Amino acid sequence: MSKSIFYHAGCSVCVSAEQDIVNLIGSENVEIVNIGEVRGRISEAETAGVQSVPALLTPNGNVLHLNFGASIADVKG
């Protein structure tokens, strides 16, 4: 993986964190995935170790959980 992946669920906490991440590392260095809308990627996020959103998956596989917005279980419904 060459760029980070930012997973979020579209809530206000997530959108605010998304803006900060893009400003910090640049839009060319991060893929934004709204798992609230693209539900097919929830299992991908879980496999990577994401337990809550917003979360940033780094290129070397570390998951950085940011301000708690929602658990993956809540997003899955």
C-alpha positions as CSV (number, residue, x, y, z in Angstrom):
1,M,0.0,0.0,0.0
2,S,1.5,3.3,-1.0
3,K,-0.9,5.7,0.6
4,S,-2.9,5.9,3.7
5,I,-6.6,5.1,3.9
6,F,-8.9,7.2,6.0
7,Y,-12.1,5.4,7.0
8,H,-15.0,7.3,8.3
9,A,-18.8,7.1,8.5
10,G,-19.8,10.6,7.5
11,C,-20.7,12.0,10.9
12,S,-19.6,15.5,11.9
13,V,-16.6,14.2,13.9
14,C,-15.5,12.1,10.9
15,V,-15.8,14.9,8.4
16,S,-13.9,17.3,10.6
17,A,-11.1,14.8,11.1
18,E,-11.1,14.1,7.3
19,Q,-10.4,17.8,6.6
20,D,-7.6,17.8,9.1
21,I,-6.0,14.7,7.7
22,V,-6.1,16.0,4.1
23,N,-4.6,19.3,5.3
24,L,-1.9,17.5,7.2
25,I,-0.8,14.9,4.7
26,G,-2.3,16.0,1.4
27,S,-5.1,14.6,-0.7
28,E,-2.7,12.8,-3.0
29,N,-1.4,10.8,0.0
30,V,-4.7,9.5,1.4
31,E,-7.7,7.6,0.1
32,I,-10.9,8.7,1.7
33,V,-13.4,5.9,2.4
34,N,-16.9,6.6,3.8
35,I,-17.9,3.2,5.0
36,G,-21.3,4.6,5.9
37,E,-21.9,4.9,2.1
38,V,-19.5,2.2,0.7
39,R,-20.5,-0.6,3.0
40,G,-18.7,-3.2,1.0
41,R,-15.4,-1.9,2.5
42,I,-16.4,-2.4,6.2
43,S,-14.9,-5.9,6.2
44,E,-11.7,-4.5,4.7
45,A,-11.4,-2.0,7.5
46,E,-12.1,-4.6,10.1
47,T,-9.4,-6.9,8.6
48,A,-7.0,-4.0,8.8
49,G,-7.7,-3.6,12.5
50,V,-10.1,-0.6,12.4
51,Q,-12.4,-0.8,15.5
52,S,-13.9,2.6,15.3
53,V,-14.1,5.5,12.9
54,P,-12.6,7.9,12.1
55,A,-9.4,5.9,11.7
56,L,-6.3,6.2,9.5
57,L,-4.6,3.1,8.1
58,T,-1.0,4.0,7.4
59,P,1.0,2.6,4.4
60,N,2.8,0.2,6.8
61,G,-0.4,-1.2,8.3
62,N,-0.8,0.8,11.5
63,V,-4.3,1.9,12.4
64,L,-4.5,5.3,14.1
65,H,-7.9,5.7,15.8
66,L,-8.9,9.3,16.0
67,N,-11.7,11.2,17.8
68,F,-14.3,8.5,18.5
69,G,-17.2,8.9,16.1
70,A,-18.7,5.4,15.9
71,S,-17.7,1.8,16.5
72,I,-17.5,-0.5,13.5
73,A,-20.4,-2.5,15.1
74,D,-22.5,0.7,15.1
75,V,-21.7,1.3,11.4
76,K,-22.6,-2.2,10.5
77,G,-25.9,-1.8,12.1
